[in-house]
Amino acid sequence: MKVDVFTTRPDTSFGMTYSVMAPEHPLVDVVVADDRRDEVAAFVASARKASDVERMSSEGALDKRGVFTGSYVLNPFTKQPVPLFLADYVLMGYGTGAIMAVPAEDQRDWDFAKAHNLPIVRTIEPPADFDGEAFTGDGVHINSGFLDGLGKEEGIVAAIAFLESEGIGTGTINFRLRDWLVSRQRFWGCPIPIINCDKCGMVPVPEADLPVLAPDDVEFLPTGESPLRLHAGFFETTCPTCGGPAHRETDTMDTFVDSSWYYLRFCDPWNDEQPFSPEAVKSWMPVDQYIGGVEHAILHLMYARFFTKALSDLGVAPANLREPFTRLFTQGMIRLDGDKMSKSKGNLVAPEEILDTDGADALRLAHLFVGPPQDDVDWEGVGIEGCSRFLHRVWRIALGDVGVASVEREANDDDIELERRTNRLIVKVTDDYERWAYNTTVAAFMEFTNELYRYVKIDGGPRKETLDLAIDTLLLLMAPMAPHVTAELRERRHGDDVHRLPWPVADESMLAVDTVTMVVQVNGKVRDRIEVPSGIDAATAESIALSSEKVQAHLNGKPPRKVICKPPNLVNLVAG
């Protein structure tokens, strides 16, 4: 017996430590062990009562949303058996109704694995400073046999070739589009431009009479009907075909209809002759960066891509515009008491009190500092008071309320070291912003501010030019995260606007360092950190890494099967 699965990442299959079926899968009765039938049957019955939307939700404890079948399937890459589960979030209507679970590279799989005490094996090497759970970014393959050392695209190609050569899989393309019911029984939304005539049936509103506008004087009554049905001026009309009495459609369009092409209108918002001119769209599109919550983005991305392709095919949008968005980033959610915040549940945190006591910038920083922005976090872990104290420290040092008075003099070793740190801060923060690593950015600001507090208390006093450069650079780098505090401090210090200044550029001559911290990993896990010369070569880096007692303890006295060196920052050893 075999279980078919569809995956966009066959290259991560070495990390598949369990598999999951939809409760409606036709093989459920076949694969369930006899001693598990009662529990599985109860779970299947419960899952059938929930809608697809409820089942796709991220709410609910995952130990209750899945059940072990008592059977195992064979991982085709490792040839090892892995447990087979049922889970309500796997739908029979998408793909094959079964998935391979790779918890190290998917957060839901990670959470499920933790809830059910399942193993987690990283197959994509995360950055050395990654401190999250599931790593969903790109990287070099590890713990992946013949795929080790390959990048994402090469790994996918090689994995598909392996499956096809073994006769157990083929490369294919799946489409997620399904029929879309766009009508809604509510007032809020664009009226559907259809007229219902007893004689002619459904008749489109003539183009000359578009757009159909909803009235602004409707009365909302507890009848369960749209108020448009009770508004005679809107509802009653004449048939454009026969001229007889007719009535307008009172359903309105799903608001996704509007948001599926608003980005095209934004390219040409004042055009009163057409939705947008192809020339304007050609100049502005595609969108460089799309940001959205994963539950919203999944649907909206499909609708928006569909609209873009359809408008392109119809000649309304440029023919070569096939994709509306270049990059996607899905941010995580902030939960309260373990649940997603929701107006319907009433488990919300009102910001007014926080704004009055700690300020908007402290709230912003706390959100950014709590963890990687793609991760879900608990509100209880958002440290607003700590961020408020940090901003007060920045305020005091920027206004000269800390340490001794600065002096005019030639730069000494302390001054040069701070200037080096200032330039390294520019490089790190710029890179972190590009990588969405906002939590490590805030940590860098705090560390640099601590350094400033030490510097202003040195013997002989701080050098004015060095201190001014450091503080002004800090404020400029912090401006996107703490716009109000930095704007006020910059104006007090120099009388201008921090948000109108160019982004700082590091002085390359100040970036050279004598030593760096080299991270040594064994099978993707950090086992040691070693100070090494910045100009170290790969052979020396490997030798130093292998001489580490901490590393040897995880190699069990055997030479590594593979060594990946990226001197001077990283050595990754794959144990044999």
Order of alpha helices (4+ residues) and beta strands (2+ residues): beta-alpha-alpha-alpha-beta-beta-beta-alpha-alpha-beta-beta-beta-alpha-beta-beta-beta-alpha-alpha-alpha-beta-alpha-beta-beta-beta-alpha-alpha-beta-alpha-alpha-alpha-alpha-alpha-beta-beta-alpha-alpha-beta-beta
